[in-house]
Amino acid sequence: MSKTPRRLNQCFNIADLRDLARRRLPNPIFEYLDGGAEEEFTLRRNTSAFDDDRLVPLCLVDVAAVRTSTRVLGQEIEWPVICSPSGSSRFYHADGELAVARAAAKSGTIYSLATMSSHSIEQVAAASSGPKMFQLFIFKDRGITRELIERCKTAGYRALCLTVDVTVRGKRERELRSGMGVPMRFTAATVASFALRPQWLLGRARKGPFSMPTFTERVGSSSILKQTKFFGAQLDPSVEWKHVGEMIKLWGGPFAIKGILSVEDARRAVDVGASAVMLSNHGGRQLDHAAAPFEVLPAIASAVGDRIEVILDGGVRRGVHVLKALARGAKACSVGRPYLYGLGAGGEAGVTQALDILRTELVRAMQLSGCTDVAQINPTVVQRF
């Protein structure tokens, strides 16, 4: 078994970055990043589902050069992986979302900013000229949602991503044990774990206290505890498809719906005018024992055809996972934990490392499988035995 890497240049895969992030982050923060709901069956299955398919390569194909560029959500990107929205990225590194947005731009892909981000819509827009998408929720106070849409238009975001699988918060037992639940409750032992990571504390001290600036004015406070409580109170379990259609019209641009797992919901997304569906179970953090995105991908891709883009979100840890997803009908994949492990391991350089690892692995897998263009990858590349 390999030793835990101590430096970024010793990280050769996403698992290595995860190990380095574990070494560098306080334990409650790492558990918050790494954990899922209840017994974490869905968290594990999101990745293990890819094991059910085997690649069937073609030989004697000229793969001296392969084409990975594609078009997703109205944007030309250099390879078919985008960065998922993930809240409070300053937990993992002092530069947070700014570091991820810059790394995504260098990698030629889309960065998705979370509603619960630790940098504002405008700060992230100013930090990176790359294509950006914003994660949206339909709140009880629709005025908040409309205000966020207008701010995104003004700041130059190219697309919106509506998350629909958080009507209530999942039971995340690792967070409850570590004190990172809602509300936060730290024991003496968990507080001590922060003291054991002085570099992490120093980085936070230089950048100031945690906050979710999206809600600062609404809450009237920069306290992350008050902002988190406000966010939870604004989640609206009564949202229906008719409300989604209203937001699509209000935005008037590329619009993804994230959290889809059923053929029925994918067809409804087509009917209301969405540009894309993101097959996702929220990284296994909401409903445990929900299907893995890769498990439902073939049926959904077959049902919707080319009427809507299908993006697979969840479980990707290798370039071959991206190849398998494309073969089963995905237009692109979306990753969260891989780049967050990189962020925790080494800031912007770590995110760049994570994206480079996945991209290099994808190109190599395409070459070894006889695939010359991501647009031509089809179900003949994979087989289930």
Residue pairs with C-beta under 8 A, 6 or more apart in sequence:
2 16
4 19
4 20
4 22
4 23
5 11
5 16
5 19
5 20
6 20
6 23
7 20
8 20
8 345
8 346
8 349
8 350
8 353
10 16
10 20
11 17
11 20
11 345
11 350
11 353
11 357
12 357
13 317
13 318
13 357
13 361
14 317
14 318
14 338
14 341
14 354
14 357
14 358
15 317
17 338
17 341
17 342
17 345
17 350
17 353
17 354
17 357
18 34
18 337
18 341
20 341
20 344
20 345
20 346
20 350
21 30
21 33
21 92
21 340
21 341
21 342
21 343
21 344
21 345
21 350
22 30
22 34
24 197
24 199
24 200
24 344
24 345
25 33
25 92
25 197
25 200
25 344
26 193
26 194
26 196
26 197
26 200
27 178
27 190
27 193
28 178
28 179
28 180
28 186
28 190
28 193
28 194
29 91
29 92
29 180
29 200
29 344
30 344
31 174
31 175
31 177
31 178
31 180
32 91
32 174
32 175
32 178
32 180
33 91
33 92
33 337
33 340
33 341
33 344
34 174
34 337
35 43
35 172
35 173
35 174
35 175
35 285
36 42
36 43
36 170
36 172
36 174
36 283
36 284
36 285
36 288
37 43
37 170
37 171
37 172
37 173
37 284
37 285
37 286
37 287
37 288
38 170
38 171
38 173
38 288
39 288
40 174
40 284
40 288
41 284
41 288
41 289
42 281
42 284
42 287
42 288
42 289
42 290
42 291
42 292
43 283
43 284
43 285
43 288
44 284
45 284
45 292
45 295
45 315
46 281
46 283
46 284
46 292
46 293
46 294
46 314
46 315
47 315
47 316
47 317
47 321
48 292
48 315
49 292
49 293
49 294
49 295
49 315
50 294
50 315
50 318
50 320
50 321
50 324
50 325
52 384
53 324
53 327
53 328
53 382
53 383
53 384
54 382
54 383
54 384
54 385
55 320
55 323
55 324
55 365
55 369
55 381
55 382
56 369
56 380
56 381
56 382
56 383
57 368
57 369
57 370
57 381
58 369
58 370
58 371
59 370
60 370
61 370
61 371
61 372
62 372
63 366
63 367
63 370
63 371
63 372
65 372
66 363
66 366
66 367
66 371
66 372
66 373
67 372
67 373
67 374
67 375
68 78
68 79
68 80
68 359
68 362
68 363
68 366
68 374
69 76
69 77
69 78
69 79
69 108
69 374
70 76
70 77
70 79
70 80
70 331
70 332
70 374
70 375
71 77
72 80
72 82
72 110
72 276
72 309
72 311
72 331
72 332
73 110
73 133
73 158
73 159
73 254
73 256
73 275
73 276
73 309
74 158
74 159
74 253
74 254
74 275
75 110
75 131
75 158
75 159
75 254
77 108
77 109
77 110
77 131
77 332
78 107
78 108
78 109
79 107
79 108
79 109
79 359
79 362
79 374
80 322
80 326
80 330
80 331
80 332
80 333
80 362
80 374
81 109
81 316
81 322
81 332
81 333
81 334
81 335
81 355
81 358
81 359
81 362
82 104
82 109
82 110
82 111
82 112
82 133
82 311
82 332
82 333
82 334
82 335
83 100
83 104
83 109
83 110
83 111
83 112
83 334
83 335
83 336
83 339
83 355
84 112
84 313
84 334
84 335
84 336
85 112
85 113
85 114
85 115
85 133
85 134
85 135
85 161
85 163
85 258
85 336
86 114
86 336
86 340
87 114
87 115
87 116
87 117
87 118
87 212
88 96
88 114
88 116
88 117
88 118
88 210
88 212
88 224
89 96
89 97
89 99
89 100
89 114
89 117
89 118
89 119
89 340
89 343
90 96
90 97
90 118
90 119
90 204
90 207
90 210
91 118
91 210
92 340
92 343
92 344
93 99
93 203
93 343
93 344
93 346
93 347
93 348
93 350
94 203
94 204
94 206
94 207
94 347
95 207
95 347
95 348
96 117
96 118
96 119
96 343
97 111
97 113
97 114
97 117
97 118
97 119
97 123
97 124
98 119
98 123
98 124
98 127
98 128
99 343
99 347
99 348
99 351
100 111
100 339
100 343
100 348
100 351
101 111
101 113
101 124
101 127
101 128
101 130
101 132
102 127
102 128
102 130
102 348
103 339
103 342
103 348
103 351
103 352
103 355
104 110
104 111
104 128
104 130
104 339
104 351
104 355
105 111
105 128
105 129
105 130
105 131
106 130
106 352
107 352
107 355
107 356
107 359
108 130
109 130
109 131
109 355
110 130
110 131
110 132
110 133
110 158
110 159
111 124
111 128
111 130
111 131
111 132
111 133
112 132
112 133
112 134
112 135
112 161
112 334
113 121
113 124
113 132
113 133
113 134
113 135
113 157
114 135
115 134
115 135
115 136
115 137
115 148
115 163
115 214
115 231
116 212
116 214
116 228
116 231
117 124
117 212
117 213
117 214
118 210
118 211
118 212
118 213
119 127
119 213
120 213
120 214
121 134
121 148
121 151
121 152
121 155
121 157
121 214
122 151
122 155
123 213
124 132
125 132
125 155
125 156
125 157
131 158
131 159
132 156
132 157
132 158
133 157
133 158
133 159
133 160
133 161
133 254
133 256
134 148
134 152
134 157
134 159
134 160
134 161
135 160
135 161
135 162
135 163
135 258
136 145
136 148
136 149
136 160
136 161
136 162
136 163
136 247
137 145
137 162
137 163
137 166
137 234
137 235
138 145
138 162
138 236
138 239
138 243
138 244
138 247
139 145
139 234
139 235
139 236
140 233
140 234
140 235
140 236
141 234
144 218
144 234
145 247
146 250
148 214
149 160
149 247
149 250
149 251
152 160
153 251
158 253
158 254
159 253
159 254
159 255
159 256
159 275
160 247
160 251
160 253
160 254
160 255
160 256
161 255
161 256
161 257
161 258
161 278
162 244
162 247
162 255
162 256
162 257
162 258
163 258
163 259
163 282
164 239
164 244
164 257
164 258
164 259
164 260
165 258
165 259
165 280
165 281
165 282
165 286
165 287
166 235
166 259
166 282
166 286
167 235
167 236
167 237
167 239
168 235
168 237
169 182
169 232
169 235
169 286
170 282
170 285
170 286
170 287
170 288
171 288
172 181
172 285
175 181
178 190
179 185
179 186
179 187
179 190
182 228
182 229
182 232
183 225
183 228
183 229
184 225
194 200
194 201
195 201
204 210
209 222
209 224
210 224
211 222
211 223
211 224
211 227
212 224
212 227
212 228
212 231
213 222
215 227
215 230
215 231
216 222
216 227
218 230
219 226
219 227
219 230
221 227
241 268
241 271
241 272
244 257
244 269
244 272
244 274
245 272
245 273
247 255
248 255
248 272
248 273
248 274
249 273
254 275
254 276
255 273
255 274
255 275
255 276
256 274
256 275
256 276
256 277
256 278
256 309
256 311
257 269
257 274
257 276
257 277
257 278
258 277
258 278
258 280
258 313
259 278
259 280
259 281
259 282
260 266
260 269
260 277
260 278
260 279
260 280
260 300
261 279
261 280
261 281
261 290
261 291
261 293
261 296
262 296
262 300
263 296
263 299
263 300
263 303
265 277
266 277
266 300
266 303
266 304
266 308
266 310
267 303
267 304
269 277
269 308
270 304
270 307
270 308
274 308
275 308
275 309
276 308
276 309
276 310
276 311
276 331
277 300
277 304
277 308
277 309
277 310
277 311
278 311
278 312
278 313
278 334
279 293
279 296
279 297
279 300
279 310
279 311
279 312
279 313
279 314
279 330
280 293
280 313
280 314
280 334
281 287
281 290
281 291
281 292
281 293
281 314
283 314
283 336
283 337
284 290
284 314
292 314
292 315
293 312
293 313
293 314
293 315
294 312
294 314
294 315
294 321
294 324
294 325
294 328
297 310
297 312
297 325
297 328
297 329
297 330
298 328
298 329
298 379
300 310
300 329
301 310
301 328
301 329
301 330
302 329
304 310
309 331
309 332
310 329
310 330
310 331
311 330
311 331
311 332
311 333
311 334
312 325
312 330
312 332
312 333
312 334
313 333
313 334
313 335
313 336
314 334
315 321
316 322
316 325
316 333
316 334
316 335
316 338
316 358
317 338
318 358
318 361
319 357
319 358
319 359
319 360
319 361
319 362
319 363
319 364
319 365
320 361
320 362
320 365
321 333
322 333
322 358
322 362
322 365
323 362
323 365
323 366
323 369
323 371
323 377
323 381
324 381
324 382
325 333
326 332
326 333
326 374
326 377
327 377
327 378
327 379
327 380
327 381
327 382
328 379
328 382
329 379
335 358
338 354
338 355
338 358
339 351
339 354
339 355
341 350
341 354
342 350
342 351
342 352
342 353
342 354
342 355
343 350
343 351
344 350
345 353
346 353
366 372
366 374
366 377
369 381
371 377
371 381
